[in-house]
Each structure stands twice: as structure tokens, then as C-alpha cells.
Amino acid sequence: MKNRSTWVRHSLAFAVALGLGNTALAQSTTGSIFGQVASGQGDSVLIKSSTGLSREVPLDDKGRYSVGQLPLGTYTVSLQRGGNPVETRDNISIKLGAGTEVSFVKAEAAKNLTGVSVTANALPAIDVSSVDSRTVVTADQLAKVPLGRSSEAIALLAPGVVNNGGSFTGPTGNSLVSFGGSSASENAYYVNGFNTTDPLRGFGGLSLPYGAIDQQEVYTGGYSAMYGRSDGGVINVVGKRGTNEWHFGTQVLWEPAFARARQRDRIYANGLPATPTAGNLYAPDSADRQWTTTVSAYAGGPLIKDKLFFFLAGEYERQEGNTVNPVSGFLSGKPYVQYRQNDPRWYAKLDWNITDNHILELTGLSDKAKTSGSIYRYDYVHHTRGAFIGADDNIKNGGDAYSAKYTGYLTDALTLTAQYGKMETTSYDVPGGYDPSLTYVDGLTTQNPALNGGVGRGNSQTIVSLFDPGRSNRTSSTRIDLSYKLGDHTLSAGIDNQMTKAINQGSATSGPGYYWGYGQGDPNTPISTGLGVPATIGFPNGAQGYYVVKNVATSLATVRSSQRAQYIEDKWQVSDRWLVSIGVRNDQFKNFNSDGNAYITQHKPQWAPRLGFAWDVNGDSSFKVYGNAGRYYLGLPLNPSLNAAGAYVSTSQYYTYSGIAADGTPTGLTQMSGPVSANNAFGVLPDPKTVSAQNLKSEYQDEFILGFTKTAGPNWVYGAKLTQRILRNAIDDYCDIDLVLAKSKALGYDVTTDSNPVSCWLFNPGKANTFTLVDTSGHYVNVPLNNKEFGFEQLKRRYYSLESFLEHPFDGRWYGKLTYVFSRSYGNTEGQLRSDLYRESRGTGQTAVSTTQDWDNSYIMEYTNGVQNNDHKHQIKLFGYYQITPEWLASANLSLISGAPKPCLGYYGPTHADPAGYGNSYHYCLGEPSPPGSHGRLPWVRQIDLGVSYRPAFAASRLALNANVFNVLNEQRVIGIFPNAESSPNKANPLYGTPTSRQLPRYVRLSVSYDY
């Protein structure tokens, strides 16, 4: 076999051609095998999996073969001649979405060979049959590299992927990630080919027990026309499956409290509030405690050898501890919470080889989080826990998903796949010990100290919002794909349909239906010019600027959407070294309000062309140049149906006061305003024809990629890639009702807010839009506005990056990968979210997807052009492992990420006005223009995680003892800050610059596992 390496360098000139029918695409669950056979050596190739699946394919007239849509697993590939094996390759492991080349020795060396078996795990390092950009992490790597146990933590290994800066989390509490400068809601999540993305906001998706993951594909760009509904990235998880061999195992993990460093306290960074609770202390985070125990087990094997297989995995994680909440904000009613969170997850897979040409796969999974706890008083001065207040909320998140997939190899050239699945997730949140007779009181630190003796006065009401116990989401998906090989072309076509529904979503204010919020401003400056709320000086007890607000917020509805798509694609092997992929996708979206009426219908063709190429420069898989250009549409999530298309209430009424009762409620009230709402949100469901602009276009982004990958000797691979992303269109809401009514009056229409109970219109920002209104006679009228009339600049979000990497594939001793990304994300919008607009009431950035404060009016969009919130100029990542001895393995995962831009928001202009009723959210900092990025950067975030594993020889390497240390240096760098420099006009906000989130402190994970 000594001549094989020489032959490979020549024969691989043909290998790229075999990628024609082999490319397994993003969000798929399969891989492929292809290769080249020298003339006269054989006439067919037999491929057999560890599950007994067998496929024999003939060689074409050039000695090539290819087999696509192969389930992940281990394969034996045999060259056949006259029905007898000539040569065999064993232990071929295929990779998700990739083509694996398996070729055979040239004829001169094979004349006397019959039945030769070769173990072949050493495969070409570069896949020249792909045109995309992705990172695939295998189960073997997951078991070695120190990582957080979530799909998002795995995704962070990929270049260009960073933690979001808005503290957004998924359905089971995982921190969400940002791909290529996009918002954290613009990603798609798949498990075994089924879309598990949260349909309400796009916040993450369901995943698998960590030990059940076979491979995870992190897709950062350039994917096929077969897939869409993402202009960020894709996280595609494929679970393990049973084989003809029985396997089982168990694992116990422990993250002890004693080995966890204390989080640093947060102090007010910009002065003190009127009634400080404990001096400059804002949040005693050092008092928090946490410990976690996880138990998991799995089993898999044949029910009927070569025919029917199962794999079952379960994981139960329990996290316990206590959290001491900040002294102010919506969580101040829950000062000390002792909690318990249980995260049960399970995964089951059944594979049935009906025949060698027909396969059926059934998948079930559950990914849930259940939280409960007890609330206690807390002495912030002496740092001691006080008396029991009551039970905390009983919360249940996450859900279940089930899918079935059929694959039919109808002929050697024709393959059919069909998949159907359903998912249901819950958002159960019921307060424990709730007392409806009590009114929630917020802002205790801004009460008038002359009326409370210098000590914030409140009550034991800890609930501000109530949720329907039946709150949930449902998704059903159907897709059918047909692939046909015709000469040098592989033609694919199919449909990709999805139905989503949000049930009983929204919330209602607790107690009497409102809550009180205290505040203080400059007594001579109007509180809100836009809402008509005057200064306090003209009212009794207003001489020092103290006031209180009666807030009402209610939104309860059931809404749904329909998303359909069709595609066609051709993978054309132009020559032995050139592969071209040409495809187009057409998406249709439709959204319905709470009455079941469609308020958005986007059924006109939304063509999304995709063009990619791969060039095997040297013809031996040692140097690949590739590129991709494509358009990607993103459907509107369900959340806007609860806001812009919903009958929600969000009002505030302002008073001065002369006293504070023992329960914290104000007394001696003097009304300063009636109920006011910045967005006309008074609880009337608008006519669905008037909710959105006419001919509303979907959000879409164009992406361009050009890169190369090259080997450097037998042990190294390196490469670089240029990427540019341009957001061409977006959907947000526009809320300057007065401007639209003024334009309608100028056109001669008699239109009022009574005839148009719209809170905001959904529209395409940065361009001309035409709104449909109803005049006082009940007739529909058209009101057009161009961008100049809106007072906007054109929509802009652009991202560019230069990505480079150096990789040492595992050679039996060590593996390592180093990546560096230089990037910029800039423009006048982050996208569907606002990460920097942090609110204490949410503990996150703005979660109103596609209905953010951006574009609501011209004032809020002044000085918005600059580097955006997910911009991290430099990203350096290094991870790998070293096999010290057969028993001992060391591993590391290091990242160095430059900080996001520091925000500074405030009241409008040098007069500190509030023309739109948006308070301290304008892009002005203490009266000066404040474009994003004009106030410097947050610090670099350095993370060093280390691990060691011991597999003793006496246990046949089945027993493993592991220790991982995360954030070894315990840096706790600041990731986000409070952005608002003023709490009221001309009144400094003590919270400005105070951290909203930091790196997790150093912690240790210990584990023991046994695999058979």
C-alpha cells in the first residue's frame, strides 16, 4: 500500500466531481461518501453502515461513484468486481453536511489484490465538495473540550459567534448568541432536521441532553436554497442513534458551591438615589450562591439486527442556590430568593431500515426547566437574610418535540425525503402566595425621603405582572425534498412549510390592575413634553421634583402565522476541479391577529437566489478556493401580533403626592395628567387592514463570501475568509401617530385617533411607506409618506469580517484550532432587537422583536448611525486537547473578545426635552449628540477554561474522571451597562454605567462517567 499516497494526489483531481450528488446541506441530518476508482479495478462500490444499511452503486464511465443522504455513523466501503470484494475500507466516519472521500489504489498496485481490508480514518483534511461556511463539532470533541453544556456554548467555538450583549436567554435559560453582527433573535435552531426555534420571539430553541449529541453543525453563512428563515446563523444538532452493537453509559457531574468564586458586588456608578438603601450598594452579588448536580444515562442497540434500532438518553440537572436582587427595580420586591431549578431532558430515536432503499426515523425529545423558590427579606446594610415573605413564582419553560422522517432511495439517481414534526413549548408562570389585595410599588429609592423617614417604604407584593397558566407555543413543520442525478448535475426541489401559534400570550398588571412607580426630576423641567406631562413645580408638593406614576399594562391574546417556501437547486460539476451550486428559494409569510384575521400577507414571490462555487486548485484536495452569494429572508415572529396588531394597554398617569402609606402606596395625590401612552396603546384592537403598511416587504439580507482553505504539510490546515452582510430590508413599528394624521389632513382626509385606534404601524423602515387609515365616515384612505417626511435616513446594517484559522487535526496525540476574526457591524439599527436598551423591569435588553423603539419616530432615530451593539472588532479563539498518555488527556478553551461599544442615552437635545414620550432613551448624552460608539468601548473579555481527563487502563478506558475549571483567572469583565445617563430631565441617573452583566465567576465542574 506504499503507493497509495502518491496515487491519492492524482486521483483526487476527480474527487470534487463526486461531490455532485453528495453534498449534505445545513440543517440536514446526513453526510455522503464519494470516491474514484482506477480503470479496470472494479465495477461497483458496496457501502454498509454499522446498522446494516447496505447500498451498492455502479461506477460511472470515469470510474467515479457517489452516495448521498447517508445517516451519520460508521461505514465500511468495499470495491466490488464481478460481485466479489476487491478492496475494503473500514471504520469510515462521515461528518454532518460534508462529503467524505474514499478512493482506492490505482490499477497497477491492485492487480493481485483480492479481499484486502484497510482501516481508513485518515481522510483528506479539506472537503472540496462544499461551498458553505460552517463548523462541525463531534461527540468526541464535546467529551474532551471544556464547554458549557448547551448548544449555544458549543456554537461559541465557531469564528464570528459571540454572546449577545442584552442578556437575552432561550426557553430553558441558555444565553443566546449573535452571528455576524445580527440580533440574537435572527438565528434558526434544528434538531435532527426539525426546526425547534422559539416561534414567539426567535429566542433560541430546544436541544438535546448533552451526551446525546452526535454532531453539532454551526452554520455561519452560505447555505443552500433548501433552507431559510435565518439571516443570522444556524445551530443544527443531530442526535445519536442505535447500531448493531449495544452501548450504554452513565455520568454524574457536580459543580460545587465551595469551588465557585464570589461574584463582585455592583455599586452605583453615577451618584446616589434620593433614598439609598445601603449607601452606594446597588446589588450585593457576592451574596449569591449556586451549585449544580447533573445525572445522565443512555442506552442504544438493535431491536432487530440490521433492521430496527433504538437510542434513548436522559439527563436531569438540578441547580440550587440563592440570589440577592438589587435594591431597586422590579425585583426589589423579592430581595432574597432561595431557589431550585430542575432541568429534565430526554431524547429517544427509533431507526427502521425497512429495506436497504427505504428508511424511517422517529425522534422524540424534551427540553424543560422548572423553577420554584422562597422569598425572604434581606438587610442590605448588614448582609443578612431576614424573615420569610412568601413563595416565589412556580415557573415551567421549554417543551417537547416529535418528528418522523422517511428517506427513499428510489433509484440510484433519485432520492426522496419527507419529514413532519410537531413541537409544543410552555411558558407557565404562576405566583406562589399571591395576594391580589396588595399593590406593587416600584422605585423605593426615589421616594421623597421627607415622607418616609429616609427609608424606602413598600409592601410584600412581589408580583407586578400576571400570566395565563395556559400560555404556550405550538409549531408544526412539513418538508419534502426530491434529488435527482442527471449526468454532471444533481437537481433538487422541494417544499418547506411551517405553522406556528402562540396561545394565551401576554400579561396583565397585578393587584388592582395597576402599580405605582416613584420618580424624581428637575422640578422646573417638564417630565414629558411629548406626552404633555408638565414639570412638578406648578403642583402641590412638587417643589423638589418628586412624583409618582400609576402604570397599567395588559396584553393577552392567541395569534398564529403561516410560513411556506419552495426551492429548486442545481449542483453542477463543471469540470473535475470546479463545482457550482445554483439555486433559488421562494418564501411566503402570513400573520394573523387575535381575531384570526390576517394583517400581513406576503405571498408575492420573494426570490432568494443562492450561488456558490468550490475550486480544487491543485486537483488533490490540498487547496480549495470557494465563494458564495445569497439572499436570506426572515419571517416575522409572532410577538408583533401581541403589540402592533394587538389590543394591548400601556398607559401612565402622573401625580404629585403629600404622603406615603405604610404599604408604600402614595397618599395626598394631585393629578398632573390623565392616562397617557406614547404609542396610543389604549386597548382597542385595530382593523387588520390598518395595522401594517401596504405591500409590506419581509426582512432580508444579502451575503457575500470569498475564502480559501489550504493544507500545510500533512499535519496542518489553514485558511481565510472575507464576508460581507448587508441588511436590505427590515420590519419594525412606526408610532408617530400625530405625523401620520397631519399628513392625512393635508391630503384632505378627516381622520382621527378614534377612527384609527392604532398604537403603531408595522412598516419597512428607511424607505417610503403607504398606510391605510379609516376616516370618520368609515372609508379606507391611503396616506403615503416618503423617507424625508418620516425624518429618517435609509436603513443601514452592514457587517464585514476577515476570518482566518490554523488547525492541527487530531493525529493520535493532539488537536488544536486557532481562529482570529476582524469585523465591524455598523449602521443605524441592530436589527430585530435592541441589546443596549436595558431595563430593570426585564433584566434584559428590549425583547419586543421587530417592534423595538428604533424607527418609532424621527426623534428616537437621530444620531443612531455608528457601530452597533453586537460589534466586537477583534475575536481570538483557541481550543484543543493533548493526549499526554493513553490514560491522561488535557484540554483548553481560550477566547479573547474585544468589548462592545459603551452606550449613553438620555433626554432629547440640549433642552433635555421628551418630544415623543420616550423618556431617557434618545441618542443624546447629557444634552449632547451620542451616536453609538462615541463613548469608547467596554473592556476586552478574556476567558480561559481548562480541563483534565483520566481514563484508567484497568477499566479498559470505559471509566472516565474529569475536572474542568472555567474562567480560571476569575476576571469577571463587564459585558453590559445601564445605558441611561438621566433618570429624569436634567437629573443624573445613579445607575448609568453600573454593570448589568459580567462574566460568570470562576467555577469548577467534576464528573465521573462510564461507557460500555
Secondary structure in CASP SS format (residue, H / E / C, confidence):
PFRMAT SS
TARGET T0000
AUTHOR 0000-0000-0000
METHOD secondary structure of the structure
MODEL  1
M C 1.00
K C 1.00
N C 1.00
R H 1.00
S H 1.00
T H 1.00
W H 1.00
V H 1.00
R H 1.00
H H 1.00
S H 1.00
L C 1.00
A C 1.00
F C 1.00
A H 1.00
V H 1.00
A H 1.00
L H 1.00
G H 1.00
L H 1.00
G H 1.00
N C 1.00
T C 1.00
A C 1.00
L C 1.00
A C 1.00
Q C 1.00
S C 1.00
T C 1.00
T E 1.00
G E 1.00
S E 1.00
I E 1.00
F E 1.00
G E 1.00
Q E 1.00
V C 1.00
A C 1.00
S C 1.00
G C 1.00
Q C 1.00
G C 1.00
D C 1.00
S E 1.00
V E 1.00
L E 1.00
I E 1.00
K E 1.00
S E 1.00
S C 1.00
T C 1.00
G C 1.00
L C 1.00
S E 1.00
R E 1.00
E E 1.00
V E 1.00
P E 1.00
L C 1.00
D C 1.00
D C 1.00
K C 1.00
G C 1.00
R E 1.00
Y E 1.00
S E 1.00
V E 1.00
G E 1.00
Q E 1.00
L E 1.00
P E 1.00
L C 1.00
G C 1.00
T E 1.00
Y E 1.00
T E 1.00
V E 1.00
S E 1.00
L E 1.00
Q E 1.00
R E 1.00
G C 1.00
G C 1.00
N E 1.00
P E 1.00
V E 1.00
E E 1.00
T E 1.00
R E 1.00
D E 1.00
N E 1.00
I E 1.00
S E 1.00
I C 1.00
K C 1.00
L C 1.00
G C 1.00
A C 1.00
G E 1.00
T E 1.00
E E 1.00
V C 1.00
S C 1.00
F C 1.00
V C 1.00
K C 1.00
A H 1.00
E H 1.00
A H 1.00
A H 1.00
K C 1.00
N C 1.00
L C 1.00
T C 1.00
G C 1.00
V E 1.00
S E 1.00
V E 1.00
T E 1.00
A C 1.00
N C 1.00
A C 1.00
L C 1.00
P C 1.00
A C 1.00
I C 1.00
D C 1.00
V C 1.00
S C 1.00
S C 1.00
V C 1.00
D C 1.00
S E 1.00
R E 1.00
T E 1.00
V E 1.00
V E 1.00
T E 1.00
A H 1.00
D H 1.00
Q H 1.00
L H 1.00
A C 1.00
K C 1.00
V C 1.00
P C 1.00
L C 1.00
G C 1.00
R C 1.00
S C 1.00
S H 1.00
E H 1.00
A H 1.00
I H 1.00
A H 1.00
L C 1.00
L C 1.00
A C 1.00
P C 1.00
G C 1.00
V E 1.00
V E 1.00
N E 1.00
N C 1.00
G C 1.00
G C 1.00
S C 1.00
F C 1.00
T E 1.00
G C 1.00
P C 1.00
T C 1.00
G C 1.00
N C 1.00
S E 1.00
L C 1.00
V E 1.00
S E 1.00
F E 1.00
G C 1.00
G C 1.00
S C 1.00
S C 1.00
A C 1.00
S C 1.00
E C 1.00
N C 1.00
A E 1.00
Y E 1.00
Y E 1.00
V E 1.00
N C 1.00
G C 1.00
F E 1.00
N E 1.00
T C 1.00
T E 1.00
D C 1.00
P C 1.00
L C 1.00
R C 1.00
G C 1.00
F C 1.00
G C 1.00
G E 1.00
L C 1.00
S C 1.00
L C 1.00
P C 1.00
Y H 1.00
G H 1.00
A H 1.00
I E 1.00
D E 1.00
Q E 1.00
Q E 1.00
E E 1.00
V E 1.00
Y E 1.00
T E 1.00
G E 1.00
G C 1.00
Y C 1.00
S C 1.00
A C 1.00
M C 1.00
Y C 1.00
G C 1.00
R C 1.00
S C 1.00
D C 1.00
G C 1.00
G C 1.00
V E 1.00
I E 1.00
N E 1.00
V E 1.00
V E 1.00
G E 1.00
K C 1.00
R C 1.00
G C 1.00
T C 1.00
N C 1.00
E C 1.00
W C 1.00
H E 1.00
F E 1.00
G E 1.00
T E 1.00
Q E 1.00
V E 1.00
L E 1.00
W E 1.00
E E 1.00
P C 1.00
A H 1.00
F H 1.00
A H 1.00
R C 1.00
A C 1.00
R C 1.00
Q C 1.00
R C 1.00
D C 1.00
R E 1.00
I E 1.00
Y C 1.00
A C 1.00
N C 1.00
G C 1.00
L C 1.00
P C 1.00
A C 1.00
T C 1.00
P C 1.00
T C 1.00
A C 1.00
G C 1.00
N C 1.00
L E 1.00
Y E 1.00
A E 1.00
P C 1.00
D H 1.00
S H 1.00
A H 1.00
D C 1.00
R E 1.00
Q E 1.00
W E 1.00
T E 1.00
T E 1.00
T E 1.00
V E 1.00
S E 1.00
A E 1.00
Y E 1.00
A E 1.00
G E 1.00
G E 1.00
P E 1.00
L E 1.00
I E 1.00
K C 1.00
D C 1.00
K C 1.00
L E 1.00
F E 1.00
F E 1.00
F E 1.00
L E 1.00
A E 1.00
G E 1.00
E E 1.00
Y E 1.00
E E 1.00
R E 1.00
Q E 1.00
E E 1.00
G E 1.00
N E 1.00
T E 1.00
V E 1.00
N C 1.00
P C 1.00
V C 1.00
S C 1.00
G C 1.00
F C 1.00
L C 1.00
S C 1.00
G C 1.00
K C 1.00
P C 1.00
Y E 1.00
V E 1.00
Q E 1.00
Y E 1.00
R E 1.00
Q E 1.00
N E 1.00
D E 1.00
P E 1.00
R E 1.00
W E 1.00
Y E 1.00
A E 1.00
K E 1.00
L E 1.00
D E 1.00
W E 1.00
N E 1.00
I E 1.00
T E 1.00
D C 1.00
N C 1.00
H E 1.00
I E 1.00
L E 1.00
E E 1.00
L E 1.00
T E 1.00
G E 1.00
L E 1.00
S E 1.00
D E 1.00
K E 1.00
A E 1.00
K E 1.00
T E 1.00
S E 1.00
G E 1.00
S E 1.00
I E 1.00
Y E 1.00
R E 1.00
Y E 1.00
D E 1.00
Y C 1.00
V C 1.00
H C 1.00
H C 1.00
T E 1.00
R E 1.00
G E 1.00
A E 1.00
F E 1.00
I E 1.00
G E 1.00
A E 1.00
D C 1.00
D C 1.00
N E 1.00
I E 1.00
K E 1.00
N E 1.00
G E 1.00
G E 1.00
D E 1.00
A E 1.00
Y E 1.00
S E 1.00
A E 1.00
K E 1.00
Y E 1.00
T E 1.00
G E 1.00
Y E 1.00
L C 1.00
T C 1.00
D C 1.00
A C 1.00
L E 1.00
T E 1.00
L E 1.00
T E 1.00
A E 1.00
Q E 1.00
Y E 1.00
G E 1.00
K E 1.00
M E 1.00
E E 1.00
T E 1.00
T E 1.00
S E 1.00
Y E 1.00
D E 1.00
V E 1.00
P C 1.00
G C 1.00
G C 1.00
Y C 1.00
D C 1.00
P C 1.00
S C 1.00
L C 1.00
T C 1.00
Y C 1.00
V E 1.00
D E 1.00
G C 1.00
L H 1.00
T H 1.00
T H 1.00
Q C 1.00
N C 1.00
P H 1.00
A H 1.00
L H 1.00
N H 1.00
G C 1.00
G C 1.00
V C 1.00
G C 1.00
R C 1.00
G C 1.00
N C 1.00
S C 1.00
Q C 1.00
T C 1.00
I C 1.00
V C 1.00
S E 1.00
L E 1.00
F C 1.00
D C 1.00
P C 1.00
G C 1.00
R C 1.00
S E 1.00
N E 1.00
R E 1.00
T E 1.00
S E 1.00
S E 1.00
T E 1.00
R E 1.00
I E 1.00
D E 1.00
L E 1.00
S E 1.00
Y E 1.00
K E 1.00
L E 1.00
G C 1.00
D C 1.00
H E 1.00
T E 1.00
L E 1.00
S E 1.00
A E 1.00
G E 1.00
I E 1.00
D E 1.00
N E 1.00
Q E 1.00
M E 1.00
T E 1.00
K E 1.00
A E 1.00
I E 1.00
N E 1.00
Q E 1.00
G E 1.00
S E 1.00
A E 1.00
T E 1.00
S C 1.00
G C 1.00
P C 1.00
G C 1.00
Y C 1.00
Y E 1.00
W E 1.00
G E 1.00
Y E 1.00
G E 1.00
Q E 1.00
G C 1.00
D C 1.00
P C 1.00
N C 1.00
T C 1.00
P C 1.00
I C 1.00
S E 1.00
T C 1.00
G C 1.00
L C 1.00
G C 1.00
V E 1.00
P C 1.00
A C 1.00
T H 1.00
I H 1.00
G H 1.00
F C 1.00
P C 1.00
N C 1.00
G C 1.00
A C 1.00
Q C 1.00
G C 1.00
Y E 1.00
Y E 1.00
V E 1.00
V E 1.00
K E 1.00
N E 1.00
V E 1.00
A E 1.00
T E 1.00
S E 1.00
L E 1.00
A E 1.00
T E 1.00
V E 1.00
R E 1.00
S E 1.00
S E 1.00
Q E 1.00
R E 1.00
A E 1.00
Q E 1.00
Y E 1.00
I E 1.00
E E 1.00
D E 1.00
K E 1.00
W E 1.00
Q E 1.00
V C 1.00
S C 1.00
D C 1.00
R C 1.00
W E 1.00
L E 1.00
V E 1.00
S E 1.00
I E 1.00
G E 1.00
V E 1.00
R E 1.00
N E 1.00
D E 1.00
Q E 1.00
F E 1.00
K E 1.00
N E 1.00
F E 1.00
N C 1.00
S C 1.00
D C 1.00
G C 1.00
N C 1.00
A E 1.00
Y E 1.00
I E 1.00
T E 1.00
Q E 1.00
H C 1.00
K C 1.00
P C 1.00
Q C 1.00
W E 1.00
A E 1.00
P E 1.00
R E 1.00
L E 1.00
G E 1.00
F E 1.00
A E 1.00
W E 1.00
D E 1.00
V C 1.00
N C 1.00
G C 1.00
D C 1.00
S C 1.00
S C 1.00
F E 1.00
K E 1.00
V E 1.00
Y E 1.00
G E 1.00
N E 1.00
A E 1.00
G E 1.00
R E 1.00
Y E 1.00
Y E 1.00
L E 1.00
G C 1.00
L C 1.00
P C 1.00
L C 1.00
N H 1.00
P H 1.00
S H 1.00
L H 1.00
N C 1.00
A C 1.00
A C 1.00
G C 1.00
A C 1.00
Y C 1.00
V E 1.00
S E 1.00
T E 1.00
S E 1.00
Q E 1.00
Y E 1.00
Y E 1.00
T E 1.00
Y C 1.00
S C 1.00
G E 1.00
I E 1.00
A C 1.00
A C 1.00
D C 1.00
G C 1.00
T C 1.00
P E 1.00
T E 1.00
G C 1.00
L C 1.00
T E 1.00
Q E 1.00
M C 1.00
S C 1.00
G C 1.00
P C 1.00
V E 1.00
S C 1.00
A C 1.00
N C 1.00
N C 1.00
A C 1.00
F E 1.00
G C 1.00
V C 1.00
L C 1.00
P C 1.00
D C 1.00
P H 1.00
K H 1.00
T H 1.00
V C 1.00
S E 1.00
A C 1.00
Q C 1.00
N C 1.00
L C 1.00
K C 1.00
S C 1.00
E E 1.00
Y E 1.00
Q E 1.00
D E 1.00
E E 1.00
F E 1.00
I E 1.00
L E 1.00
G E 1.00
F E 1.00
T E 1.00
K E 1.00
T E 1.00
A C 1.00
G C 1.00
P C 1.00
N C 1.00
W C 1.00
V E 1.00
Y E 1.00
G E 1.00
A E 1.00
K E 1.00
L E 1.00
T E 1.00
Q E 1.00
R E 1.00
I E 1.00
L E 1.00
R E 1.00
N E 1.00
A C 1.00
I C 1.00
D E 1.00
D E 1.00
Y E 1.00
C C 1.00
D C 1.00
I H 1.00
D H 1.00
L H 1.00
V H 1.00
L H 1.00
A H 1.00
K H 1.00
S H 1.00
K H 1.00
A H 1.00
L C 1.00
G C 1.00
Y C 1.00
D C 1.00
V C 1.00
T C 1.00
T C 1.00
D C 1.00
S C 1.00
N C 1.00
P C 1.00
V C 1.00
S C 1.00
C C 1.00
W E 1.00
L E 1.00
F E 1.00
N C 1.00
P C 1.00
G C 1.00
K C 1.00
A C 1.00
N E 1.00
T E 1.00
F E 1.00
T E 1.00
L E 1.00
V E 1.00
D C 1.00
T C 1.00
S C 1.00
G C 1.00
H C 1.00
Y E 1.00
V E 1.00
N E 1.00
V E 1.00
P E 1.00
L E 1.00
N C 1.00
N H 1.00
K H 1.00
E H 1.00
F H 1.00
G C 1.00
F C 1.00
E C 1.00
Q C 1.00
L C 1.00
K C 1.00
R E 1.00
R E 1.00
Y E 1.00
Y E 1.00
S E 1.00
L E 1.00
E E 1.00
S E 1.00
F E 1.00
L E 1.00
E E 1.00
H E 1.00
P C 1.00
F C 1.00
D C 1.00
G C 1.00
R C 1.00
W E 1.00
Y E 1.00
G E 1.00
K E 1.00
L E 1.00
T E 1.00
Y E 1.00
V E 1.00
F E 1.00
S E 1.00
R E 1.00
S E 1.00
Y E 1.00
G E 1.00
N C 1.00
T C 1.00
E C 1.00
G C 1.00
Q C 1.00
L C 1.00
R E 1.00
S E 1.00
D E 1.00
L E 1.00
Y E 1.00
R E 1.00
E C 1.00
S C 1.00
R C 1.00
G C 1.00
T E 1.00
G E 1.00
Q E 1.00
T C 1.00
A C 1.00
V C 1.00
S C 1.00
T C 1.00
T C 1.00
Q C 1.00
D C 1.00
W C 1.00
D C 1.00
N C 1.00
S C 1.00
Y C 1.00
I C 1.00
M C 1.00
E C 1.00
Y C 1.00
T C 1.00
N C 1.00
G E 1.00
V E 1.00
Q C 1.00
N C 1.00
N C 1.00
D C 1.00
H C 1.00
K C 1.00
H E 1.00
Q E 1.00
I E 1.00
K E 1.00
L E 1.00
F E 1.00
G E 1.00
Y E 1.00
Y E 1.00
Q E 1.00
I C 1.00
T C 1.00
P C 1.00
E C 1.00
W E 1.00
L E 1.00
A E 1.00
S E 1.00
A E 1.00
N E 1.00
L E 1.00
S E 1.00
L E 1.00
I E 1.00
S C 1.00
G C 1.00
A C 1.00
P E 1.00
K C 1.00
P C 1.00
C C 1.00
L E 1.00
G E 1.00
Y C 1.00
Y E 1.00
G C 1.00
P C 1.00
T C 1.00
H C 1.00
A E 1.00
D C 1.00
P C 1.00
A C 1.00
G C 1.00
Y C 1.00
G C 1.00
N C 1.00
S C 1.00
Y E 1.00
H C 1.00
Y E 1.00
C E 1.00
L C 1.00
G C 1.00
E E 1.00
P E 1.00
S C 1.00
P C 1.00
P C 1.00
G C 1.00
S C 1.00
H C 1.00
G C 1.00
R E 1.00
L C 1.00
P C 1.00
W C 1.00
V E 1.00
R E 1.00
Q E 1.00
I E 1.00
D E 1.00
L E 1.00
G E 1.00
V E 1.00
S E 1.00
Y E 1.00
R C 1.00
P C 1.00
A H 1.00
F H 1.00
A H 1.00
A C 1.00
S C 1.00
R C 1.00
L E 1.00
A E 1.00
L E 1.00
N E 1.00
A E 1.00
N E 1.00
V E 1.00
F E 1.00
N C 1.00
V C 1.00
L C 1.00
N C 1.00
E C 1.00
Q C 1.00
R C 1.00
V E 1.00
I E 1.00
G E 1.00
I E 1.00
F C 1.00
P C 1.00
N E 1.00
A C 1.00
E E 1.00
S E 1.00
S E 1.00
P C 1.00
N C 1.00
K E 1.00
A E 1.00
N C 1.00
P C 1.00
L C 1.00
Y C 1.00
G C 1.00
T C 1.00
P E 1.00
T E 1.00
S E 1.00
R E 1.00
Q C 1.00
L C 1.00
P C 1.00
R C 1.00
Y E 1.00
V E 1.00
R E 1.00
L E 1.00
S E 1.00
V E 1.00
S E 1.00
Y E 1.00
D E 1.00
Y C 1.00
END
